[in-house]
Amino acid sequence: MKKFIILNFLFLFLIGSVISYYGIYVSGDDWSFHISSIGGALMGYSIYVSLKLYFHVYKRMAKESIKN
């Protein structure tokens, strides 16, 4: 399960980084701020989802260890 969480984080974070890079450095029009904002939001979402999955999994594991 840890591998799934790490891969999920890396996948979303890398996509967000590429979108932010495109928005800041490549796009020269008025849309650059919006594109880079979407990339930043995706990077933040990747951190949020990874932490949420991590704590959900380990909270469930703690409950199972108490039952046994």
C-alpha positions in Angstrom: 0.0 0.0 0.0 2.9 2.3 0.7 4.1 1.9 -2.9 0.6 2.9 -4.2 0.6 6.0 -2.1 4.1 7.0 -3.2 3.3 6.4 -6.9 0.1 8.3 -6.6 1.9 11.3 -5.1 4.7 11.2 -7.7 2.4 10.9 -10.6 0.2 13.8 -9.6 3.1 15.9 -8.4 5.0 15.5 -11.6 2.0 16.3 -13.8 1.4 19.4 -11.7 5.1 20.4 -12.0 4.9 20.1 -15.8 1.7 22.1 -16.0 3.2 24.8 -13.8 6.4 24.9 -15.9 4.4 25.2 -19.0 2.3 28.0 -17.6 5.2 30.0 -16.2 8.0 29.6 -18.8 6.4 28.5 -22.1 3.1 30.2 -22.3 3.5 33.9 -22.9 -0.1 35.0 -23.2 -2.7 36.0 -20.6 -3.5 32.4 -19.7 -0.1 31.8 -18.1 -1.3 32.7 -14.7 -4.3 30.4 -14.9 -2.3 27.5 -16.3 0.3 27.8 -13.6 -2.5 28.1 -10.9 -4.0 24.8 -12.1 -0.5 23.2 -11.9 0.0 24.5 -8.4 -3.4 23.3 -7.3 -2.7 19.9 -8.7 0.6 19.7 -6.7 -1.2 20.7 -3.5 -3.9 18.1 -4.2 -1.3 15.4 -4.7 0.1 16.2 -1.2 -3.4 16.3 0.3 -4.5 13.0 -1.2 -1.2 11.2 -0.2 -1.5 12.3 3.4 -5.2 11.4 3.4 -4.5 7.9 2.1 -1.6 7.4 4.4 -3.5 8.3 7.6 -6.6 6.3 6.4 -4.5 3.2 5.9 -2.7 3.4 9.2 -5.8 4.3 11.2 -7.4 1.1 9.7 -4.3 -0.9 10.6 -4.4 0.3 14.1 -8.0 -0.7 14.5 -7.3 -4.1 13.2 -4.3 -4.6 15.5 -6.5 -3.7 18.5 -9.1 -6.3 17.4 -6.5 -9.0 17.3 
